[in-house]
């Protein structure tokens, strides 16, 4: 009977017990709350998306498109970090490998099954992709430098 009249604490009203999680996870959750992603499941990249998850992701991206555009515009004015350059090189290397394997066919024109098959093949060829990406880093740096210098000179003419 005494349990009914027990004094409640703040933790009794929490849906998640934050005392049992580590610091990194807490900061990740705070970052998600700050970005407005609370309540939406973050899809696992490792597995292929179901039709429902794909639709949900599509809706989320449409909602966030303006925010993404502005962030991209700001980021393009800054010099990229080495991590960003490496990611761009890896992405370009992957697309070059895909283009070679599909003989220039666009990824959007392929069936979902074919795309999944190619992703699996790319995962197996990861060392080759990494070697190609390493070779592409200087050219990507050069392209970025040229893009920023031409953008700044175009801004001065106005």
Rosetta constraint file for C-alpha pairs under 8 A:
AtomPair CA 1 CA 5 HARMONIC 7.60 0.50
AtomPair CA 2 CA 6 HARMONIC 6.40 0.50
AtomPair CA 8 CA 12 HARMONIC 6.22 0.50
AtomPair CA 9 CA 13 HARMONIC 7.52 0.50
AtomPair CA 10 CA 14 HARMONIC 7.05 0.50
AtomPair CA 11 CA 17 HARMONIC 7.18 0.50
AtomPair CA 17 CA 21 HARMONIC 7.74 0.50
AtomPair CA 18 CA 26 HARMONIC 7.61 0.50
AtomPair CA 21 CA 25 HARMONIC 6.63 0.50
AtomPair CA 21 CA 26 HARMONIC 6.84 0.50
AtomPair CA 22 CA 26 HARMONIC 6.45 0.50
AtomPair CA 23 CA 27 HARMONIC 6.30 0.50
AtomPair CA 24 CA 28 HARMONIC 6.22 0.50
AtomPair CA 25 CA 29 HARMONIC 6.17 0.50
AtomPair CA 26 CA 30 HARMONIC 6.16 0.50
AtomPair CA 27 CA 31 HARMONIC 6.09 0.50
AtomPair CA 28 CA 32 HARMONIC 6.28 0.50
AtomPair CA 29 CA 33 HARMONIC 6.20 0.50
AtomPair CA 30 CA 34 HARMONIC 6.10 0.50
AtomPair CA 31 CA 35 HARMONIC 6.22 0.50
AtomPair CA 32 CA 36 HARMONIC 6.18 0.50
AtomPair CA 32 CA 37 HARMONIC 5.22 0.50
AtomPair CA 32 CA 38 HARMONIC 6.16 0.50
AtomPair CA 33 CA 37 HARMONIC 5.92 0.50
AtomPair CA 33 CA 38 HARMONIC 5.37 0.50
AtomPair CA 43 CA 49 HARMONIC 7.70 0.50
AtomPair CA 43 CA 53 HARMONIC 7.55 0.50
AtomPair CA 48 CA 116 HARMONIC 7.24 0.50
AtomPair CA 49 CA 53 HARMONIC 5.74 0.50
AtomPair CA 49 CA 54 HARMONIC 5.78 0.50
AtomPair CA 50 CA 54 HARMONIC 6.04 0.50
AtomPair CA 51 CA 55 HARMONIC 6.29 0.50
AtomPair CA 52 CA 56 HARMONIC 6.24 0.50
AtomPair CA 53 CA 57 HARMONIC 6.07 0.50
AtomPair CA 54 CA 58 HARMONIC 6.11 0.50
AtomPair CA 55 CA 59 HARMONIC 6.23 0.50
AtomPair CA 56 CA 60 HARMONIC 6.20 0.50
AtomPair CA 57 CA 61 HARMONIC 6.14 0.50
AtomPair CA 58 CA 62 HARMONIC 6.22 0.50
AtomPair CA 59 CA 63 HARMONIC 6.23 0.50
AtomPair CA 60 CA 64 HARMONIC 6.25 0.50
AtomPair CA 61 CA 65 HARMONIC 5.73 0.50
AtomPair CA 64 CA 68 HARMONIC 6.15 0.50
AtomPair CA 65 CA 69 HARMONIC 6.12 0.50
AtomPair CA 66 CA 70 HARMONIC 6.31 0.50
AtomPair CA 67 CA 71 HARMONIC 6.25 0.50
AtomPair CA 68 CA 72 HARMONIC 6.05 0.50
AtomPair CA 69 CA 73 HARMONIC 6.15 0.50
AtomPair CA 70 CA 74 HARMONIC 6.27 0.50
AtomPair CA 71 CA 75 HARMONIC 6.05 0.50
AtomPair CA 72 CA 76 HARMONIC 6.08 0.50
AtomPair CA 73 CA 77 HARMONIC 6.90 0.50
AtomPair CA 74 CA 78 HARMONIC 7.13 0.50
AtomPair CA 75 CA 79 HARMONIC 7.94 0.50
AtomPair CA 75 CA 80 HARMONIC 7.85 0.50
AtomPair CA 76 CA 148 HARMONIC 7.67 0.50
AtomPair CA 77 CA 148 HARMONIC 6.73 0.50
AtomPair CA 79 CA 144 HARMONIC 7.84 0.50
AtomPair CA 79 CA 145 HARMONIC 7.85 0.50
AtomPair CA 80 CA 84 HARMONIC 5.76 0.50
AtomPair CA 80 CA 85 HARMONIC 6.32 0.50
AtomPair CA 81 CA 85 HARMONIC 6.36 0.50
AtomPair CA 82 CA 86 HARMONIC 6.12 0.50
AtomPair CA 83 CA 87 HARMONIC 6.16 0.50
AtomPair CA 84 CA 88 HARMONIC 6.16 0.50
AtomPair CA 85 CA 89 HARMONIC 6.11 0.50
AtomPair CA 85 CA 137 HARMONIC 6.53 0.50
AtomPair CA 85 CA 140 HARMONIC 6.90 0.50
AtomPair CA 85 CA 141 HARMONIC 6.92 0.50
AtomPair CA 86 CA 90 HARMONIC 6.08 0.50
AtomPair CA 86 CA 133 HARMONIC 7.17 0.50
AtomPair CA 86 CA 134 HARMONIC 7.62 0.50
AtomPair CA 86 CA 137 HARMONIC 6.40 0.50
AtomPair CA 87 CA 91 HARMONIC 6.10 0.50
AtomPair CA 88 CA 92 HARMONIC 6.13 0.50
AtomPair CA 88 CA 140 HARMONIC 7.61 0.50
AtomPair CA 89 CA 93 HARMONIC 6.03 0.50
AtomPair CA 89 CA 133 HARMONIC 4.80 0.50
AtomPair CA 89 CA 134 HARMONIC 7.23 0.50
AtomPair CA 89 CA 136 HARMONIC 5.65 0.50
AtomPair CA 89 CA 137 HARMONIC 5.64 0.50
AtomPair CA 89 CA 140 HARMONIC 6.76 0.50
AtomPair CA 90 CA 94 HARMONIC 6.14 0.50
AtomPair CA 90 CA 129 HARMONIC 6.82 0.50
AtomPair CA 90 CA 130 HARMONIC 6.66 0.50
AtomPair CA 90 CA 132 HARMONIC 7.81 0.50
AtomPair CA 90 CA 133 HARMONIC 4.83 0.50
AtomPair CA 91 CA 95 HARMONIC 6.25 0.50
AtomPair CA 91 CA 133 HARMONIC 7.99 0.50
AtomPair CA 92 CA 96 HARMONIC 6.10 0.50
AtomPair CA 92 CA 133 HARMONIC 7.37 0.50
AtomPair CA 93 CA 97 HARMONIC 6.23 0.50
AtomPair CA 93 CA 129 HARMONIC 5.78 0.50
AtomPair CA 93 CA 130 HARMONIC 7.80 0.50
AtomPair CA 93 CA 132 HARMONIC 5.85 0.50
AtomPair CA 93 CA 133 HARMONIC 5.34 0.50
AtomPair CA 93 CA 136 HARMONIC 7.58 0.50
AtomPair CA 94 CA 98 HARMONIC 6.18 0.50
AtomPair CA 94 CA 122 HARMONIC 7.31 0.50
AtomPair CA 94 CA 129 HARMONIC 6.21 0.50
AtomPair CA 95 CA 99 HARMONIC 6.03 0.50
AtomPair CA 96 CA 100 HARMONIC 6.19 0.50
AtomPair CA 97 CA 101 HARMONIC 6.22 0.50
AtomPair CA 97 CA 122 HARMONIC 8.00 0.50
AtomPair CA 97 CA 129 HARMONIC 7.67 0.50
AtomPair CA 98 CA 102 HARMONIC 5.97 0.50
AtomPair CA 98 CA 104 HARMONIC 7.99 0.50
AtomPair CA 98 CA 118 HARMONIC 7.43 0.50
AtomPair CA 99 CA 103 HARMONIC 5.61 0.50
AtomPair CA 99 CA 104 HARMONIC 4.66 0.50
AtomPair CA 99 CA 105 HARMONIC 6.66 0.50
AtomPair CA 99 CA 106 HARMONIC 7.78 0.50
AtomPair CA 100 CA 104 HARMONIC 6.53 0.50
AtomPair CA 105 CA 109 HARMONIC 7.28 0.50
AtomPair CA 105 CA 110 HARMONIC 7.89 0.50
AtomPair CA 106 CA 110 HARMONIC 7.02 0.50
AtomPair CA 107 CA 115 HARMONIC 7.00 0.50
AtomPair CA 110 CA 114 HARMONIC 6.17 0.50
AtomPair CA 110 CA 115 HARMONIC 6.40 0.50
AtomPair CA 111 CA 115 HARMONIC 6.29 0.50
AtomPair CA 112 CA 116 HARMONIC 6.14 0.50
AtomPair CA 113 CA 117 HARMONIC 6.15 0.50
AtomPair CA 114 CA 118 HARMONIC 6.23 0.50
AtomPair CA 115 CA 119 HARMONIC 6.16 0.50
AtomPair CA 116 CA 120 HARMONIC 6.24 0.50
AtomPair CA 117 CA 121 HARMONIC 6.30 0.50
AtomPair CA 118 CA 122 HARMONIC 6.05 0.50
AtomPair CA 119 CA 123 HARMONIC 6.19 0.50
AtomPair CA 120 CA 124 HARMONIC 6.53 0.50
AtomPair CA 121 CA 125 HARMONIC 6.33 0.50
AtomPair CA 122 CA 126 HARMONIC 6.15 0.50
AtomPair CA 122 CA 129 HARMONIC 7.88 0.50
AtomPair CA 125 CA 129 HARMONIC 6.33 0.50
AtomPair CA 126 CA 130 HARMONIC 6.11 0.50
AtomPair CA 127 CA 131 HARMONIC 6.29 0.50
AtomPair CA 128 CA 132 HARMONIC 6.27 0.50
AtomPair CA 129 CA 133 HARMONIC 6.02 0.50
AtomPair CA 130 CA 134 HARMONIC 6.16 0.50
AtomPair CA 131 CA 135 HARMONIC 6.55 0.50
AtomPair CA 132 CA 136 HARMONIC 6.33 0.50
AtomPair CA 133 CA 137 HARMONIC 6.36 0.50
AtomPair CA 136 CA 140 HARMONIC 6.24 0.50
AtomPair CA 137 CA 141 HARMONIC 6.24 0.50
AtomPair CA 138 CA 142 HARMONIC 6.19 0.50
AtomPair CA 139 CA 143 HARMONIC 6.12 0.50
AtomPair CA 140 CA 144 HARMONIC 6.08 0.50
AtomPair CA 141 CA 145 HARMONIC 6.16 0.50
AtomPair CA 142 CA 146 HARMONIC 6.21 0.50
AtomPair CA 143 CA 147 HARMONIC 6.07 0.50
AtomPair CA 144 CA 148 HARMONIC 6.16 0.50
AtomPair CA 145 CA 149 HARMONIC 6.15 0.50
AtomPair CA 146 CA 150 HARMONIC 6.08 0.50
AtomPair CA 147 CA 151 HARMONIC 6.09 0.50
AtomPair CA 148 CA 152 HARMONIC 6.11 0.50
AtomPair CA 149 CA 153 HARMONIC 6.17 0.50
AtomPair CA 150 CA 154 HARMONIC 6.09 0.50
AtomPair CA 151 CA 155 HARMONIC 6.19 0.50
AtomPair CA 152 CA 156 HARMONIC 6.32 0.50
AtomPair CA 153 CA 157 HARMONIC 6.51 0.50
AtomPair CA 154 CA 158 HARMONIC 6.88 0.50
